[in-house]
């Protein structure tokens, strides 16, 4: 399974949030804002063996304008990567659609929204993309591009995820709650038939 951790790429610059004057220097790199491109690189490689270097995916994001807002707009970059790698692309907010998609051989990028009143985000306190590999009747298997030791042991997160690095497992209900304040919640990728 191909896995990229964005925290290893502080040396790769990523200009984003351009519509608002750009991100501050300490947030203008792949380690701080590259979760979307990391997920797309993992998605492409794991579904098709279409290898894309993270720096190239970030350049593609900048070229197609997916970097205009904070981070990466997967609604813009996702279809570009899908077209390059022979993948189908669609979006949904429906967990049942996501589960059917995963069970039919697809993968997804989930749009985790983070903390809000009465809820502590499992994957992020702000906003974050994660790659969803599979799901059974109760749990999802995730590749988190910002995984670090102790991340899921924080107050409010402890006991909600099980880590077998690089895989993170959480309940489908937790995944749904983590993404319910974002739309689209899930970006679906599948090999073209």
C-alpha positions in Angstrom: 0.0 0.0 0.0 1.5 3.3 -1.1 1.5 5.9 1.8 2.7 9.5 1.9 3.0 11.5 5.2 2.9 15.2 4.5 4.8 15.9 7.7 7.9 14.6 5.9 7.7 17.3 3.3 8.2 20.6 5.0 10.9 21.4 2.4 8.3 21.4 -0.5 6.7 24.8 -0.8 2.9 25.1 -1.4 1.4 28.5 -2.2 -2.3 28.4 -1.4 -5.1 30.7 -0.1 -4.2 33.0 -3.0 -7.6 34.6 -3.1 -7.0 35.9 0.5 -3.4 37.1 0.0 -1.7 33.8 0.5 -0.9 31.6 3.5 1.7 32.8 6.1 5.2 31.4 5.5 5.0 28.7 8.2 1.8 27.4 6.5 3.1 27.6 2.9 4.5 24.1 2.6 3.4 20.5 2.0 3.7 19.6 5.7 1.2 22.3 6.7 -1.2 22.2 3.7 -0.5 19.2 1.5 -3.0 16.7 2.7 -5.1 16.9 -0.5 -2.2 16.3 -2.9 -0.9 13.5 -0.6 -4.3 11.8 -0.7 -4.6 12.2 -4.5 -1.0 10.7 -5.0 -2.0 7.8 -2.7 -5.3 7.3 -4.5 -3.7 7.3 -8.0 -0.9 4.9 -7.1 -3.1 2.5 -5.1 -5.9 2.3 -7.7 -3.9 2.4 -10.9 -0.1 2.4 -10.3 -0.1 5.9 -11.9 2.8 7.3 -9.9 2.8 11.0 -9.2 5.4 12.7 -7.0 4.0 15.0 -4.3 5.8 18.0 -5.7 4.3 17.4 -9.1 0.8 17.1 -7.7 1.3 20.4 -5.8 2.5 22.0 -9.1 -0.6 20.6 -10.8 -2.8 22.1 -8.0 -1.3 25.5 -8.6 -1.6 25.2 -12.4 -5.3 24.3 -12.3 -6.2 26.8 -9.6 -7.1 24.3 -6.8 -4.9 26.4 -4.5 -7.0 29.6 -4.5 -8.6 28.9 -1.1 -6.9 27.6 2.0 -5.3 24.2 1.3 -6.5 22.4 -1.8 -9.9 22.3 -3.5 -10.4 18.6 -4.4 -13.5 19.6 -6.5 -11.0 21.3 -8.8 -7.9 19.0 -8.6 -9.6 15.7 -8.2 -11.1 15.6 -11.7 -7.7 16.6 -13.2 -5.9 13.8 -11.4 -8.7 11.3 -12.3 -8.4 12.2 -16.0 -4.6 11.8 -16.0 -4.8 8.4 -14.3 -7.8 6.9 -16.0 -10.1 7.1 -13.0 -13.8 8.0 -12.6 -14.5 10.9 -10.2 -17.7 11.9 -8.3 -18.7 13.4 -5.0 -21.3 12.6 -2.4 -22.4 13.5 1.1 -24.1 10.2 1.6 -22.3 7.6 3.8 -24.3 4.7 2.1 -23.1 5.8 -1.3 -19.5 5.9 0.1 -19.8 2.4 1.5 -21.2 1.0 -1.7 -18.4 2.7 -3.6 -15.6 1.3 -1.4 -17.1 -2.2 -1.5 -17.1 -2.1 -5.3 -13.4 -1.5 -5.5 -13.2 2.3 -5.3 -11.4 4.5 -2.9 -12.3 8.0 -1.5 -10.9 11.2 -0.1 -12.9 12.3 3.0 -13.2 15.9 3.8 -12.9 16.1 7.6 -14.2 19.3 9.1 -12.6 19.2 12.6 -13.8 20.7 15.9 -17.1 22.4 16.4 -19.5 23.1 19.3 -19.8 19.9 21.3 -17.6 17.8 19.0 -13.8 17.1 18.9 -12.6 16.2 15.4 -10.8 12.9 15.2 -8.6 13.6 12.2 -8.2 17.3 12.6 -9.0 20.3 14.7 -9.5 22.5 11.6 -9.8 20.9 8.2 -8.1 17.9 6.7 -8.3 15.4 3.8 -7.8 11.7 4.5 -7.8 8.7 2.2 -10.5 6.1 2.8 -9.4 2.6 1.6 -12.2 0.3 2.6 -15.2 -0.3 4.9 -16.9 -3.2 6.5 -20.2 -3.2 8.4 -18.9 -1.0 11.2 -15.4 0.4 10.5 -13.5 2.3 7.9 -9.8 1.9 7.0 -8.0 5.2 6.5 -4.6 6.5 5.4 -4.1 9.8 7.3 -1.4 11.9 5.6 -0.7 13.8 8.8 -0.4 10.8 11.2 2.1 11.2 14.0 2.7 9.3 17.2 0.2 10.3 19.8 -2.2 12.0 17.5 -5.1 9.7 18.4 -4.3 9.8 22.1 -5.2 13.5 22.5 -8.0 14.4 24.9 -11.3 14.0 23.0 -9.7 11.5 20.5 -8.6 8.7 22.7 -10.4 5.5 22.1 -12.0 6.6 18.9 -9.4 5.2 16.5 -7.2 2.1 16.3 -3.8 2.5 14.6 -1.8 -0.2 12.8 0.6 2.1 11.0 0.1 3.4 8.4 -3.6 2.3 8.7 -6.1 4.0 11.0 -9.4 2.4 11.7 -12.5 4.2 13.0 -16.2 3.5 13.1 -18.3 4.6 10.2 -20.3 6.8 12.5 -17.1 8.6 13.6 -16.1 9.1 10.0 -19.6 10.4 9.2 -19.6 12.9 12.1 -16.1 14.0 11.3 -17.2 15.0 7.7 -20.8 16.0 8.3 -20.0 19.7 8.4 -18.3 19.6 4.9 -19.8 19.3 1.5 -18.9 17.4 -0.5 -18.0 15.1 2.4 -16.5 12.4 0.1 -14.7 12.5 -3.2 -15.0 9.1 -4.9 -12.4 7.6 -7.2 -12.7 4.3 -9.1 -10.8 2.7 -12.0 -12.6 3.1 -15.3 -14.1 -0.1 -16.7 
